[in-house]
C-alpha cells in the first residue's frame, strides 16, 4: 500500500513538472515572437530599435516558489550600440526601455560592449 502511495506521489510530481515546463516553453516562445516584432522609430537613429536586427545580450528568467516562470527580462543591443531592456508583462504588452551605457555597464558587467 505504501508503495502505491509513493508511486502516485512520484507520478503526480513528474506530471506537475512537465506541465510547468510546457508553460515555460510557451511563454518563452511568445516572448521571442513579440520581441522580434518590436519596432521603435525615432528621429535619432541611435534610439531606434528593431527586434529583428537587435542582438540579445542577456536573458533572465524569474520563477516563482513552485518553479513557474513568471517573467523574462532581456537586454538587447541595436546596431548603433544602444542598449534596451525588454520585460515580459503577461498577459499584457512588453515593456521596452532604453538603458544608458552607464546602467548597462553596471548591470551587464562582462557582457557589456562599448559603442
C-alpha positions in Angstrom: 0.0 0.0 0.0 2.8 2.4 0.9 4.4 1.6 -2.4 1.3 2.7 -4.4 1.0 5.9 -2.4 4.7 6.7 -3.1 4.3 5.8 -6.7 1.3 8.0 -7.0 3.2 10.9 -5.4 6.1 10.5 -7.9 3.8 10.4 -10.9 1.9 13.5 -9.7 5.2 15.3 -9.2 6.5 14.4 -12.6 3.3 15.4 -14.3 3.4 18.8 -12.5 7.0 19.4 -13.6 6.1 18.6 -17.2 3.1 21.0 -17.1 5.3 23.7 -15.6 8.0 23.3 -18.3 5.4 23.2 -21.1 4.0 26.5 -19.8 7.6 28.0 -19.6 8.3 26.9 -23.2 5.1 28.6 -24.4 5.9 31.8 -22.5 9.5 31.9 -23.9 8.2 31.3 -27.5 5.6 34.0 -27.2 8.2 36.4 -25.7 10.6 35.7 -28.6 7.9 36.3 -31.2 6.8 39.6 -29.6 10.5 40.7 -29.3 11.1 40.1 -32.9 8.0 42.2 -33.7 9.2 45.3 -31.8 9.7 48.4 -34.0 10.6 51.7 -32.3 11.2 54.6 -34.7 13.0 57.8 -33.7 14.4 60.9 -35.3 17.7 59.9 -33.6 18.9 56.7 -35.4 20.7 55.6 -32.2 17.3 55.4 -30.3 15.7 53.2 -33.0 15.0 49.6 -32.2 14.1 46.8 -34.5 13.7 43.4 -32.8 14.8 41.5 -36.0 18.2 43.3 -36.1 18.9 43.6 -32.4 21.5 41.4 -30.6 20.4 39.6 -27.5 22.9 40.3 -24.7 21.3 38.6 -21.8 18.1 36.8 -20.8 17.0 36.3 -17.2 14.0 34.3 -16.1 12.1 34.9 -12.9 10.5 31.9 -11.4 8.0 31.6 -8.5 8.2 29.4 -5.5 6.9 26.4 -7.3 9.1 26.8 -10.3 6.5 28.5 -12.5 8.0 31.0 -15.0 6.6 34.4 -14.1 8.6 36.9 -16.3 11.5 37.2 -18.7 14.0 40.1 -18.7 16.0 40.7 -21.9 18.8 43.1 -22.6 19.3 43.7 -26.3 21.6 46.0 -28.3 20.6 47.7 -31.5 23.1 48.0 -34.5 24.1 51.5 -33.3 25.3 50.0 -30.0 22.5 51.3 -27.7 21.0 49.0 -25.1 17.3 48.3 -24.4 15.6 46.5 -21.6 12.6 44.3 -22.6 10.4 42.8 -19.9 7.6 40.3 -20.4 4.4 41.6 -18.8 2.0 38.7 -19.1 -0.7 38.9 -20.2 -0.2 42.5 -21.3 2.2 44.0 -23.9 6.0 44.0 -23.5 7.7 46.8 -21.6 10.6 48.3 -23.6 13.0 50.9 -22.2 16.3 52.5 -23.4 19.1 51.9 -21.0 22.0 54.3 -20.6 25.5 53.0 -21.2 26.4 53.6 -17.5 23.5 51.4 -16.4 24.2 48.8 -19.0 27.8 48.6 -17.9 26.8 48.2 -14.3 24.2 45.6 -14.9 25.7 43.5 -17.7 29.3 43.6 -16.4 31.4 41.3 -18.8 28.6 41.2 -21.4 28.7 45.0 -21.9 30.3 46.2 -25.2 31.1 49.9 -25.5 29.8 51.6 -28.7 
